């Protein structure tokens, strides 16, 4: 099974900050890595697919990069609505494993 | 627009069964693989199962294999999950999600709102 490890598990930031968090796969997954945002009580929302492609309607302050085993999600200027939990997910194999999430909290 | 609406959750005793459903609309249901994902209270997301567009292929996470069965009714554009031998560890919000036209490679572009399954005596 492919394991996905996100770091950090949480971070404190302020509006306007540039924030970056990482996701590491236990084996190479090419670019089959996707990022989701989830707010309390809501379903996850797809932000980035195939490592770096922005989902339609998602603000351009979100960007993704990486391939193989190491990936990053960057928010260039944190907005109030961005305080949430972010999950990475691999779709390289049938297990579609998620990372454990990174929660962005108010500093 | 794409819409997925889960139903059928509730409180169930350990060892009992429950079936949850996901009604799909706004897209050609019969051409997409579909998934179930769950989220245990206060925890992260766990992929549970996938069914191919025509129902011919099904795969499960190890923790539900042999207990849960995913199925679909394409004319009714509805996805199902039959859950047997439930334990308290199965307590979670269950989401359906739309995959791609293949079993792998695609992200989950659309999600339902989730249905809560609580296993408790």
HADDOCK unambig.tbl for C-alpha pairs under 7 A between the chains (distance, minus, plus):
assign (segid A and resid 32 and name CA) (segid B and resid 105 and name CA) 5.91 0.50 0.50
assign (segid A and resid 34 and name CA) (segid B and resid 107 and name CA) 6.30 0.50 0.50
assign (segid A and resid 42 and name CA) (segid B and resid 113 and name CA) 6.68 0.50 0.50
assign (segid A and resid 43 and name CA) (segid B and resid 111 and name CA) 6.47 0.50 0.50
assign (segid A and resid 43 and name CA) (segid B and resid 112 and name CA) 6.81 0.50 0.50
assign (segid A and resid 43 and name CA) (segid B and resid 113 and name CA) 5.54 0.50 0.50
assign (segid A and resid 43 and name CA) (segid B and resid 114 and name CA) 6.91 0.50 0.50
assign (segid A and resid 46 and name CA) (segid B and resid 108 and name CA) 6.92 0.50 0.50
assign (segid A and resid 46 and name CA) (segid B and resid 109 and name CA) 5.94 0.50 0.50
assign (segid A and resid 49 and name CA) (segid B and resid 107 and name CA) 6.28 0.50 0.50
assign (segid A and resid 91 and name CA) (segid B and resid 104 and name CA) 5.58 0.50 0.50
assign (segid A and resid 91 and name CA) (segid B and resid 105 and name CA) 4.79 0.50 0.50
assign (segid A and resid 91 and name CA) (segid B and resid 106 and name CA) 6.16 0.50 0.50
assign (segid A and resid 91 and name CA) (segid B and resid 107 and name CA) 6.72 0.50 0.50
assign (segid A and resid 92 and name CA) (segid B and resid 104 and name CA) 6.17 0.50 0.50
assign (segid A and resid 92 and name CA) (segid B and resid 105 and name CA) 5.40 0.50 0.50
assign (segid A and resid 93 and name CA) (segid B and resid 104 and name CA) 5.99 0.50 0.50
assign (segid A and resid 94 and name CA) (segid B and resid 103 and name CA) 6.98 0.50 0.50
assign (segid A and resid 94 and name CA) (segid B and resid 104 and name CA) 5.88 0.50 0.50
assign (segid A and resid 95 and name CA) (segid B and resid 47 and name CA) 6.92 0.50 0.50
assign (segid A and resid 95 and name CA) (segid B and resid 61 and name CA) 6.82 0.50 0.50
assign (segid A and resid 96 and name CA) (segid B and resid 47 and name CA) 6.27 0.50 0.50
assign (segid A and resid 97 and name CA) (segid B and resid 47 and name CA) 6.36 0.50 0.50
assign (segid A and resid 98 and name CA) (segid B and resid 45 and name CA) 6.27 0.50 0.50
assign (segid A and resid 98 and name CA) (segid B and resid 46 and name CA) 6.56 0.50 0.50
assign (segid A and resid 100 and name CA) (segid B and resid 44 and name CA) 5.49 0.50 0.50
assign (segid A and resid 101 and name CA) (segid B and resid 44 and name CA) 6.57 0.50 0.50
